[in-house]
């Protein structure tokens, strides 16, 4: 699962990375974009298709980008 959203009692919401309870460090990469417009892209049937549609809609509107990378594992 890509972590883009999860279903809860309040509906689909972003809950952040979800590393397994055991195992090695997990790498997480967050891409943050500044746009010159507001996008109106409906959610698709799956997260990959939604991401593809959003990335297409962003083309020509990106005025800045930052990348945040982190490592995480749950305490043993």
C-alpha atoms as one frame of an Amber mdcrd trajectory, in Angstrom:
protein
   0.000   0.000   0.000   1.409   3.403  -0.882   0.063   5.189   2.204  -1.791
   7.846   0.223  -4.943   7.266   2.261  -6.621   4.761   4.492 -10.275   4.216
   5.254 -11.476   5.037   8.760 -14.798   5.793  10.438 -14.442   9.397   9.255
 -13.737   8.399   5.626 -10.529   8.280   3.575  -7.761  10.166   5.362  -3.972
  10.272   5.243  -2.495   8.547   8.289   1.203   8.706   7.458   3.646   5.860
   6.907   2.783   2.480   8.335   5.933   0.461   8.959   5.411  -3.174   9.947
   5.597  -4.038  13.634   8.911  -5.858  13.107  11.710  -5.681  10.602  14.418
  -3.338   9.368  14.309   0.428   8.911  11.920   1.592   6.213  12.747   4.460
   3.873  10.041   7.030   3.207  10.129   9.768   0.570   7.656  12.651   0.534
   7.471  14.958  -2.485   5.927  18.375  -1.825   4.902  20.535  -4.787   4.051
  24.234  -5.001   1.560  24.880  -7.796   0.297  28.023  -9.482  -3.250  26.667
  -9.561  -5.661  24.560  -7.541  -6.235  21.079  -8.945  -9.625  19.403  -9.168
  -8.818  15.746  -9.804 -11.315  13.143  -8.588 -10.071   9.993  -6.883  -9.784
   7.016  -9.218 -10.420   3.350  -8.526  -6.928   2.831  -7.103  -4.142   4.955
  -5.628  -1.746   4.431  -8.566  -4.296   5.711 -11.087  -5.139   8.686  -8.856
  -1.435   9.571  -8.533  -0.985   9.301 -12.315  -3.953  11.633 -12.925  -2.707
  14.166 -10.360   0.816  14.167 -11.821  -0.608  14.764 -15.326  -2.792  17.629
 -14.064   0.224  19.224 -12.342   2.266  19.404 -15.562   2.942  23.012 -16.461
   1.837  24.277 -13.034   4.777  23.324 -10.789   6.568  26.395  -9.434   8.556
  24.628  -6.716   9.321  21.213  -5.294  10.887  19.824  -2.124  11.736  16.257
  -1.173  11.789  14.998   2.403  13.335  11.597   3.081  13.176   9.756   6.359
  13.860   6.427   8.028  11.554   4.765  10.512  11.058   1.492  12.331   8.797
   0.657  15.212  10.443   0.187  18.602  11.064  -3.490  19.382
